[in-house]
Each structure stands twice: as structure tokens, then as C-alpha cells.
Amino acid sequence: MASLGDIGVSALINIVTAFAFLLAFALLRIQPINDRVYFPKWYISGARSSPRHTGNFVGKFVNLNFKTYLTFLNWMPQALRMKEPEIIDHAGLDSAAFLRIYVLGLKIFGPAAIVAFLVLIPVNVSGGMLFFLSHELVISDIDKLSISNVRPKSPKFFAHISVMYLFTFWACYMLYKEYDAVASMRLDFLASKSRRAEQFTVLVKNVPHVDGRSLSDTVEYFFKKNHSTHYLCHQAVYNANKFARVVKKRQKLQNYLDYNELKFERSPHKRPTKKTGFLGLWGKKVDSIEYYQQQIKELDEKLMVERERILKDPKCIMPAAFVSFNSRWGATVCAQTQQSKNPILWLTDWAPEPRDVYWKNLAIPFVSLSIRKLVISLAVFALVFFYIIPIAFVQSLANLDGLERVVPFLRPVIELGFIKSFLQGFLPGLALKIFLWLLPGILMTMSKIEGHVAFSVLERETAGKYYFFMLVNVFLGSIATGTAFEQLNSFLHQSTTEIPRTIGVSIPMKATFFITYIMVDGWAGMAGEILRLKPLIMFHLKNMLIVKTKRDREKAMNPKSIDFPETIPSLQLYFLMGAVYAVVTPILLPFILIFFAFAYFVYRHQVINVYNQRYESAAAFWPHVHTRIIANLLISQFLLMGLLSTKKAANSTPLLAVLPVLTLTFHKYCKNRFEPAFRKYPLEATVEKDTQEEVSSPGIDIKSFVSEAYLHPVLRSFEEVELVELRVEDNRARIPSQPTIEPVSGLDSPKMQQHLQVVVQQHKSVYTSVHQSHNT
Amino acid sequence: MASLGDIGVSALINIVTAFAFLLAFALLRIQPINDRVYFPKWYISGARSSPRHTGNFVGKFVNLNFKTYLTFLNWMPQALRMKEPEIIDHAGLDSAAFLRIYVLGLKIFGPAAIVAFLVLIPVNVSGGMLFFLSHELVISDIDKLSISNVRPKSPKFFAHISVMYLFTFWACYMLYKEYDAVASMRLDFLASKSRRAEQFTVLVKNVPHVDGRSLSDTVEYFFKKNHSTHYLCHQAVYNANKFARVVKKRQKLQNYLDYNELKFERSPHKRPTKKTGFLGLWGKKVDSIEYYQQQIKELDEKLMVERERILKDPKCIMPAAFVSFNSRWGATVCAQTQQSKNPILWLTDWAPEPRDVYWKNLAIPFVSLSIRKLVISLAVFALVFFYIIPIAFVQSLANLDGLERVVPFLRPVIELGFIKSFLQGFLPGLALKIFLWLLPGILMTMSKIEGHVAFSVLERETAGKYYFFMLVNVFLGSIATGTAFEQLNSFLHQSTTEIPRTIGVSIPMKATFFITYIMVDGWAGMAGEILRLKPLIMFHLKNMLIVKTKRDREKAMNPKSIDFPETIPSLQLYFLMGAVYAVVTPILLPFILIFFAFAYFVYRHQVINVYNQRYESAAAFWPHVHTRIIANLLISQFLLMGLLSTKKAANSTPLLAVLPVLTLTFHKYCKNRFEPAFRKYPLEATVEKDTQEEVSSPGIDIKSFVSEAYLHPVLRSFEEVELVELRVEDNRARIPSQPTIEPVSGLDSPKMQQHLQVVVQQHKSVYTSVHQSHNT
């Protein structure tokens, strides 16, 4: 058991680390050379196109304006200056709602900390050998401040129970207010959004196969019949995975070509050459530009054939479609009603944003989905409870002896004293570390196998799995001894009331561990987050090694989205710690509060300056956040019940047993009250928006607007490719894409003809814009 | 432990009892005097208006045609003669689906019994001291045939596990087929239904109050805006509970008046008189006809005032309304989408059939509903686990001493020897028996407090609660020792794996108890059901004592509906017994099979000849039936796991643990696959029906058809009353109800005017029909 002094030392170390990170960040961010690492969001939004610098050559890379070094901590007030509505405009509602989770933590635990300090710490301190806050306190055990210091059977436990009640009510009140606020923010956000394809479009899955009729006709017939006045058009979904691979290869070649053309432009006296062998290291020497042009031409022919095959082959049309309606009302009705008599056919739901669609999962039939869900649930369960078994097995293999057997030529190196001791201390944990590093990816793959159709849903599901893993292996695993599956076994053989008791009794003893965890993972971790050491190094490495064209540099700069699947579950672990220790060891709360405040600053800065969200789900993750905080409250209640029952305050159990019931009821009420705002779209809002639009822009052509949106991205990128190609071979550009778009057999309905016309128009418009940019 | 011989004796007794009941039934049913007790359904459907009899006066009461006595068991083939579609026509889909539950029982347990007898009984028998079926078997213990006879750690348990797998798969396959069949029957039934008001009508609850606008206007405005092309009209809901009481009183007086007028008609020389005092026993003697006419007139004036108050007072309009649409499509869309941005306002759902509406619960706000649900769940939990406490308390009071203290004048009687012993044997159980008799009523009241808006839902919810009670107190209570709350306590202190073991180990020992239970409650109980002793006695008593008019006789004859809340849960207990004992003691299965077959005969007869359903929910209870049978399967699997683990076949646990996972997955799949057919209405079907109707009867006036349906039944009955009054005072009949229908302040929109016109028209049409019948 660590004393307050030990904690103080640990805190000092972590604070110093965090400050070192912050200092490094403050120095690095004002160097122009790092501008694209620390402010990529502004480049993407177009507000910045090159780093601000002071003129001369050195100033291009290093900040020579020494005044800015004096104000190096000014990112904090800067991060706070932007108001929430501006953040929503700038970075989207997802980011704004994400920041609110940290504020929610402050709101819940701030007052809780004050009450706990005023009421519980005096009660705890007076319970043991110590009378009131005395001088000795600083050097005494931290347990003196916790519930451990209260004697068994003491009536003082009623103070703890009362505070638990107060805390639960306060947390629920805050959760309610926050849910309310986020729900209305979401509705406002959706209402204020400009006209978007997903507002008019519904994704229909499990389209049945009708003999002698093409899938497209089936969809057309069904929706014309059942949504006669609202149906507009639809977009079939093609199975274009193979095609996508070829397109990717072509893009790579195009990139090489651009690079070589650029090179040639800069030094026109020397045509660039390359060797055709492996990695360009050996083989025949050829003219690079000609070589790549030849390669691209070959690929294009391949693509043409493949594309024709996709459009012609009915096997490539998947039993799903994006169906568009002529009003938001029509789309809402279709998305929220049952279409077919067979409830597993014609499943409709809102179409995700076009950039949010996970195309590979669109065509999974219903039965397969059920089985996948079962298999993945079992796999997640196994992963959470038994992951340690294969790791231990790998560890036993990957020791020094095993290593020497596999790579015998390294033996002399391994046998060196300091390397040996390093490896011995390092290798056993390596498998575990690699596993933990791979874990989010594994969970994401599992979610993909489960068959969700949007990246936003995939990330939410991954977050759920990750939370479960953290809860069992980090939180419960730290408290109880032994591995998770050993615990599982012992729990199965313990009574229902025994389980919380077993865990509850060791909770106060683990307080110091969690305080250290908060400082290392939370404080120093957040400072690491703002420093962006990995992206910084990666950006400069890429810039030196592989960046050849402007497109490459943009790719290297790409800041990606906030990592919701990892960040949100980790964050919720802090809620859990706070809820559990609020009553047991209140001294932990200030550490959590500092984490929440600091993380809020950091992420506010990151959201404004760095991250660029891949999709916008309009805070669709909030119900999950809310549910998991409620789950945390329930866990804390059960653990307190267990803890108190070991303190022989047995008659407190019925008193505390009321709390979970109340909490669950509150959750159920919130679910009914707010969750529909995140899952459905009220007709009232659609009518308002439809009417508004009719007034503001009467007679708009929704069809042309909608029909372009849900083209398969590969077919779309193929068009880009094609048009780039058109730019190269100008004589073919006059009749863009005509050879490729032949009326597909069976699709010769007037509807389809219209659709094809639209595609042709699109080709033309894209071509025109590319052409213009080429000419200017 | 009873031997097979004991079981045989018990079976004999019960078979004799059942046959005695059947004989009594066969004799009583062919007496004309009992015709209205045993064939009321035919009277209600209009196929019969008076008993068939053989002419003379005695033949009116007693069957003198002795030929019919010879064929007294012919009700069985008669009951089977009617085909299922005819039953649906005759008694509705609810009854037909109810009968299918019994057939499902036969389908599941028939093959299961064959397999168990062929495989398990030989295995069990060969396990112990006995070799194969020998002569001694008949007199030996019944346990020799059960799993108890297999030695611990025997590999033979794999036979039991395999049969459990087989049984589960077979049961799931049958459940799937049945769910499929019932779902398509429901869709066909709904599709074949003629035009009904509920197809066009949606019940909207939690209408918000808008300042300065009447509720009716609010509803009108909201739906005209959000369902502009589909909205037709709406019917406000009035709080008319007080009014209903007065109307009831008036009906009683009207009945007396009719009776006296009839009396006077039959003996015109003597005007009937009555005394005004208590029960007509003393007081002033008056002319009955004049007296009642006077009383009715007074009441009518009171009703008039009250009615005006209801229509004028905005406090009497409840925040709910029945909104009708001009097509089924429009109504379906409204019922299945979210209307308002605030998801707890404007809650829409299908309107129940007019006769199914439970009017009192229409206006409960959402928050109140949540709280009611919580309170009732807690109450049900307390009732199930702690009901024995107050009963024991009452029992301790209601012993002989207590009785003598309360009614001292009865002491001499109580002290008589045989009466004393009778009371001593009887009184202690009396409180429990009264409680069990009251239980369905208590549970129904609880469901009513929960706030459901239709009788069908109320009955389904009551059935769920009753099943829970039976499961804990009858099934588990019989197996484990001690009262339910003692068990609850011990379970809380036992490990999760210990619970099924504790119960599992005593299962084989209780087989004889359940066999007896099946014979007493099942076999004899069914024979009692068909005998209808209580309705028979009540009908004749009522006929003798209180039946005065034709209306009274019809009331006395009223057979009511099948008692779903009691029958279905009891029935499901047999599924549970079957599932649990199929593997453990297969000898129990034939008893259950006989019950299912016999009950099927009996209820087929009753459905055809007796019961008259109050509402038609189109088999909406089936998902509950399915879910509970699945729950029974899960319980049986866990109990078998527990039982086998006591048999030290410990390595069987993982093998069996797969079964619940598979069963739950199957359940989830079925829920997705079929439940929407019971909760939602597919747009495809509405379009078909709308189109069909447009072809068959173009240009029908849905508005006039719909607007009459959802008038509050009391206001409707008031109109009847009023028109009867008009008949009496002819001069006022020319301007029917004009004085009462004044435009209510604030309701003077054109829509409301239309609505009022409809009401006036309705008055006129009802008046016309009554007037015509009066003239002819």
C-alpha cells in the first residue's frame, strides 16, 4: 500500500513527463516545417495552403521569430476561443459531441469530489486511529482516507450510502441534461444541414430474386407500386471488389507517371529512366514516362473489359439498392416502415452518407447476418476471457532459447550480457504488447465480419467490444487476481452475491494502482496525444522517402479521424473508476478531474487543428456513451454492495439494492425519451424541411441531384481515371466514355435510360471541369 | 417414491372422474333447458334462437328423444368435423391459433416420446440392477425407468445428451414451422378482412397542450401538416367515467320499465305496482310504469346536463385521439413512424378494434407510464416471491380460535366434532385458496394499472405475469423445498452453477408428483371444463331469480371469451414439464400427450359451441407463446446440465452449454423473422388491399364510415338512451339532439363543423332505424 508521499513522487514524475511533452509540442508546432503535422485541418479546409514563414530559406524550416517562443503555451487559450457552434461548423457534430463527454465528466465528478471531500474524508479519517486531519496524515497510509479506515458494523456507513445515493442522482441528472442537449443539437444539426443525398435515400437490402426479371426492374416495380407518389429512382450496387484492386494499381502507376513527368519538366535535358526488375534495382533500363504510359494503357484496356463485365453480368449486381425519393417525407416513411410481408426481405434503413458506406457488406443476406452475429459474439467472448492462453503459448516459444533456435546466426549477439538482459526483460511481454497493439484492428475486423454497412456503425461496434475488453481485463483484471478466464471459472462456482463481494473487498486496496494508471495513461498519455510524435516522425520520413507528387504529400499529411473505437472506451474507463471510487476512496477523484480537464483542452486543440473526420454521424454514438456510463454506475453500485457486505454492514444491502432498480428505470426512460432522436427521423422535421426548401428553391430537380451520389466509389474513381487518361490522349476525350456505356441487357427500361443519361452527363461535367483546370 | 402401480391407481381414479364428468356433460347437453349453456355461440351468431325440442311442454325442458341418448359421445367427431378455415370464420383467428398450441404440443412431444421410449428407457433400465424389461418392472420403482437408474460417471449419459440435442432441434423445427404458419395465417386473415375502421385509424397519445388552441384543433393542425395528403378526420376522446355511471343506472331503470310494460301487456287488467322503499319491500305503493318513466325522465335531464358539460369542458377532453386516414397506406405509415421531434409526444400506434379499447387508460402521460411500469414490475416480483407471507399471517388469524372470537354466537356449532375437524382441515388452506382464486383478477388489475390501452394487450400481459407465478410457485416450488422466497434467499447465496444443480438433482424424484398433477389438473380439469358446471348452475339460478326481460336472458347466457390469461400459462406449464422430463423421466410424456389430445378435443368443442370472443387480435399472442416455449426449453437445458453435473458427468457441461446458445440464437432469428408480422403491418399488404378495394368499390366514402367507429361507447349508448326517450316523447323526436349539440367554444373550425354534422347525421340514422322498428 503506497503512502500519500509515494503518490506524490509518482505524480511529480508524471507531471514532469507531461510538461516535457507539452514543451516539446510548443517548440515543434511553431516550426514551419511541422505545420502540416500540427495544423492539417486548416490545409484540408483550405484556409492554409503553405506554412507561414519569415521569408529566407532557413525560415522555411525553422521558426526564427523568437517572440513566438515566449508565448509557447498560448495554444490553450487559443483552443478555448472557438465557440461550440463554430466547432460544429468547423469539425462537425461528432467532434463537438465527443468534447462534451469530457465536460460531462467534469460536471459529474466535480461536485461529487466536493461532497466526498467535505463529508466522506472526515468520516473515514475519524473512523480509524486518526482523529481529524492531523499533521501525521501526509506520511500515513492513503487507506486512512478511504472507506477501509471505517470499522466494521459502524453506523458511519450510512454516510457512504447517502453519498452514493446523492452521487447516483446527480450523475443521472447530468446524464439526462446532457442527453437532452445532444439530442436537440442533433436535431438542429440535421435541420440546418443543406440538401444532401442521404436525406432522400434509403438503403434497401435483401432484395429478392424474381425469375425472368432483372434486379433493377424488381426494385423499380416494387417501389413504384408501394411508394407510388414518392419513389424517384434507384442506384444498383455492383460487386466491384476485383475491379477496385485494378483501379488501385492504376492509381499507383499514374502517380509514378506524374512524378516522372514533373521530374522531366524540371530538368528537360534528361529523360528519366528506370529498371524494370524488382524494386527498380535491376533489369532492362527503359524510359520511365513511356514505360508507365504503356503500363497504364494496358491496365485501361483491362479495366474496360472488367467494367463491361460488371455492368453486364447479373451476378455482379448485388441484392441491395439505394432507393431515392422525391421528398424527405417519402424517404423517412420508407426507412421506418416494414415493406414486405416477409419481414426479412426488402429491409429498409436510412442510407449512410456516401463517404460512410462500407460497400463490401451491402449484400449479406439476413440468415448469414444472424449466424455472423452469433459467431462473432462467441469470438469476442473467447477473445476477452481466453486471449491470454495463445499469448502465453507464444511467450513460451518466443523466449531466448526459442529465438536462438530460429535464428542461430544471431546467437553471438544474443549472448552479449546487456542485450541478453534487455531481451529477457522485453521478450516475454512482447507477444502481449503486440496483441494489445493489434487488438483494435482485430476487433474492427470482427465488426466488419458481423456485416455492418457503414464505417460509423463499424466504429461504434468496435468501441463496444473494446469497452468490454477493457472492463474485464483492465478494470476487473486489475482488481481481482489471476487472469480473466481463471476469474470466470471461479465466478461460475461462486454465489451471485459472492462475486461483488470478492471484487468489492479488494477495491480500496487498488486505489493507488488506479491513481498511478490515471497519471500514466491519462496525464502523460494526453500530453503524448498533443505531441503527435508518431505522425510527426512518419510525416517527415514519408516526406524524405516516398513523397513524389502533391497528392503524395497530401496523403502523408492526412491526419485521419479521432480514433473513436479506442478513445471513447478508454475514456469511459475513467468514468467507471470515478463512479467506483467516488465513495470508496474519494482522494482518487481530483486525479480524474485533472485528466478530464486536461484531455478537454488537448482534444479541443486537436479537433480544431488536426483531425479531419472521415464521416459525419451527427453524434450517433451518444446513446452508446450514455448506456455505458449507466453500466458503470450499476457496476459501482454492485461493487459497493459487495464491499459493504464484507464490512458486516449487512442490513445496508436492501438499502443499496434500490439504487440499481432506480438506475435501470432511469435508463429505460432515457432510452424511450431520447434514443429515437438518434435512430429515427420525425415526420414533423421532414415536413418542415421539405416545406422550407420548397419556398427557398421551388422546382429543384432532386433527381439529377440524388442520382449522382450513390455511385460505387470504384466506378466513380474509374471515371476520374478515365478522364485523366482523356487528358493524356486528347483525341479520345471528345467522346467521353461512350464506348464503355452500352445499355446493359435487361436494363433497357425508360428509367434506366434516364439513369444512363445522367451518368453520361456526369461524365461530361467532370470532364469539363478537369479540362478547364488543365487549360488554365 | 411411487411405484408404477400407485400411478396406475391414481390414473384409474382420474380416468373415472373424467369419464363421470364426460357422461354428465353428454346427458346435460342434450336437454333443451341447457341449450343456452352448451351452445350459446350459435345463439349469438344467430343460427339458433330457441332450443330444439320435441313439441310438448315437458319436451321444452327435458330431452324425450331417447335415440339421442345412445349417441351421447358424438360431440367428439362433431368437434373435429369443422375445418380450420371454417373455425376462423366462425370463431375468429384467436381461437383457431389457440387450438394450434395443443396440436403443437402433440407434434413436439409425440415423436419425442417415441425416441425417448426407444432409446432412453432401454438405456436407463439397463443401467441399474434390472436387465431389460422384465416381469418385476410393473411392481418396481418408477425411478428404474428414469435417468436416476444410470450409474454416475457412466458413458451412457451421452445417450441422454444426444436425445436432448435431438429433442431441442426437433422442438425448434416445429416451433419455426408453426410460427411461420401462424404468421401467414395472420397476414391472410388481415388481408381477407372486410373494410374495418381500425384499418384506417391510428391511436395518438400524449397530444401536447398548445396555449390558446383546443386539443381538437391541435390534432387537426398537426396531422394536416404532417400527413397532408392522407389525413381524413379524427375523434377526440372524452373523460366520461362519471357519465358512464349514470348511463348504467338509467339502463337498469329502462330494464325495469320494459319488464313492467311487458307484464302489463300480458295481463292488461292489472297495472303493475311497486313500493318505493328498500328493495321494493316497503314504502309508498306506486304505479310501476309511471314511477320508472318518471325516474328515467329525471335521469335524462341529468344526463343532458352532464353531456353538455363533457362536450364543453376542455378538461373532459383527454390528450389522446383516434386519427383516421383516407387509405390503409396512410394509416400504416402514421402508425409506424415517429411523428414529433420530442419522441414522447404524439405517440402513434394502431388503434385497437373499437370493442377492444380500454378507454380508461387512453390518457396516461408517458412519464406516468414509466413509473407505473416500474411499480408494477416490483409488485409482481413481490407477489411472486413473497405472497406467502401475508397469507401465512391471515392463516394464523383465521384459525378456529380467531373464528370463535369474531363470531362468538357460532361457537356451539363450531365446537361440534365433525364440523370442527372439517374446519380444522379446511380453514388453514382457505386463505391460500381464496388468494389463488383471486390471483388472475389481481394480476389483471395490475396490468390495468400498468396502462395498456386494449383488452387484448391487458390479457396478454396478465398471462405473462401468471406464467411467471406458475413457473416459480408451481413448477420450481414443487421441485425445490421451502417457499419461493426461502429459495430466492438460498439462491442468492449459492453459486451460479449450484442453482441448476440444486434443482436438477431433485427433478427425477418429483416425476410421480407431476404425473399426478397432469392427471388431476389436466385430465379431470379438462373434463370439468367441458361440463361447464359453474356456468350451468349460474344460468339456471339467474333464470329463476333475476331474468326479467329478453336482454336479461342474453346476459345470463353470455359465455364470455376463452380465459386466455389463465389457460395459456397453465398450458405452457405442460410444455415445461414435457421439456424437462423428456430426457429425465420419459414415462411422463404419454400422460402429457393424452392431456394435449384430450384438451384439443374439448377446446375445439368449446370454441365451436360455447365461447364468444370479446375481441379479435388476429393471433397477436403467438409471439408470447413462442417465447415462453423457448424459455421452457432453456430451463430444461439448464436443469439437465445441473442434473448431469451431480451425476459426475462433468465433462458433459461444455457439450450441453452449446445448446442454450443455439436455442437463444434460434429465438433471436425467429423474433426478427416473424415477430414483425404480429407488431407491424407491411406496406406491400396495405397497397394490395387499397388497390383491391378501389377496384371493387370505387369512390366509397371512407370518412362517413370511419367517423362513427371510435365514438366513446358511453356517448354512443347515451344516444341509444336518448332515442328511446325520443320514442317516448314523440314531439321532441323531430329535432333529435339539437339542443345538446351546440358548437363548442373554440371548435368552430370548418373541420369541426363537418365533424358535428357527421354526429348529427349519425343521430338521425340511428333514430330512423329505431323508429322503423317501432313502427313495424
Chai-1 contact restraints between the chains, C-beta under 6 A:
chainA,res_idxA,chainB,res_idxB,connection_type,confidence,min_distance_angstrom,max_distance_angstrom,comment,restraint_id
A,L187,B,K341,contact,1.0,0.0,6.0,A-B,restraint_1
A,N226,B,L683,contact,1.0,0.0,6.0,A-B,restraint_2
A,N226,B,E684,contact,1.0,0.0,6.0,A-B,restraint_3
A,N226,B,V687,contact,1.0,0.0,6.0,A-B,restraint_4
A,V333,B,V333,contact,1.0,0.0,6.0,A-B,restraint_5
A,Q336,B,T337,contact,1.0,0.0,6.0,A-B,restraint_6
A,T337,B,Q336,contact,1.0,0.0,6.0,A-B,restraint_7
A,T337,B,L683,contact,1.0,0.0,6.0,A-B,restraint_8
A,Q338,B,P676,contact,1.0,0.0,6.0,A-B,restraint_9
A,Q338,B,K680,contact,1.0,0.0,6.0,A-B,restraint_10
A,Q338,B,P682,contact,1.0,0.0,6.0,A-B,restraint_11
A,Q339,B,L683,contact,1.0,0.0,6.0,A-B,restraint_12
A,S340,B,P682,contact,1.0,0.0,6.0,A-B,restraint_13
A,S340,B,E684,contact,1.0,0.0,6.0,A-B,restraint_14
A,K341,B,L187,contact,1.0,0.0,6.0,A-B,restraint_15
A,K341,B,P682,contact,1.0,0.0,6.0,A-B,restraint_16
A,K341,B,E684,contact,1.0,0.0,6.0,A-B,restraint_17
A,K341,B,A685,contact,1.0,0.0,6.0,A-B,restraint_18
A,P343,B,P676,contact,1.0,0.0,6.0,A-B,restraint_19
A,I344,B,R673,contact,1.0,0.0,6.0,A-B,restraint_20
A,S370,B,Y669,contact,1.0,0.0,6.0,A-B,restraint_21
A,L374,B,T665,contact,1.0,0.0,6.0,A-B,restraint_22
A,L492,B,T496,contact,1.0,0.0,6.0,A-B,restraint_23
A,L492,B,T497,contact,1.0,0.0,6.0,A-B,restraint_24
A,H493,B,S495,contact,1.0,0.0,6.0,A-B,restraint_25
A,H493,B,T497,contact,1.0,0.0,6.0,A-B,restraint_26
A,Q494,B,S495,contact,1.0,0.0,6.0,A-B,restraint_27
A,S495,B,H493,contact,1.0,0.0,6.0,A-B,restraint_28
A,S495,B,Q494,contact,1.0,0.0,6.0,A-B,restraint_29
A,S495,B,S495,contact,1.0,0.0,6.0,A-B,restraint_30
A,T496,B,L492,contact,1.0,0.0,6.0,A-B,restraint_31
A,T497,B,L492,contact,1.0,0.0,6.0,A-B,restraint_32
A,T497,B,H493,contact,1.0,0.0,6.0,A-B,restraint_33
A,T665,B,L374,contact,1.0,0.0,6.0,A-B,restraint_34
A,Y669,B,S370,contact,1.0,0.0,6.0,A-B,restraint_35
A,R673,B,I344,contact,1.0,0.0,6.0,A-B,restraint_36
A,P676,B,Q338,contact,1.0,0.0,6.0,A-B,restraint_37
A,P676,B,P343,contact,1.0,0.0,6.0,A-B,restraint_38
A,K680,B,Q338,contact,1.0,0.0,6.0,A-B,restraint_39
A,P682,B,Q338,contact,1.0,0.0,6.0,A-B,restraint_40
A,P682,B,S340,contact,1.0,0.0,6.0,A-B,restraint_41
A,P682,B,K341,contact,1.0,0.0,6.0,A-B,restraint_42
A,L683,B,N226,contact,1.0,0.0,6.0,A-B,restraint_43
A,L683,B,T337,contact,1.0,0.0,6.0,A-B,restraint_44
A,L683,B,Q339,contact,1.0,0.0,6.0,A-B,restraint_45
A,E684,B,N226,contact,1.0,0.0,6.0,A-B,restraint_46
A,E684,B,S340,contact,1.0,0.0,6.0,A-B,restraint_47
A,E684,B,K341,contact,1.0,0.0,6.0,A-B,restraint_48
A,A685,B,K341,contact,1.0,0.0,6.0,A-B,restraint_49
A,V687,B,N226,contact,1.0,0.0,6.0,A-B,restraint_50
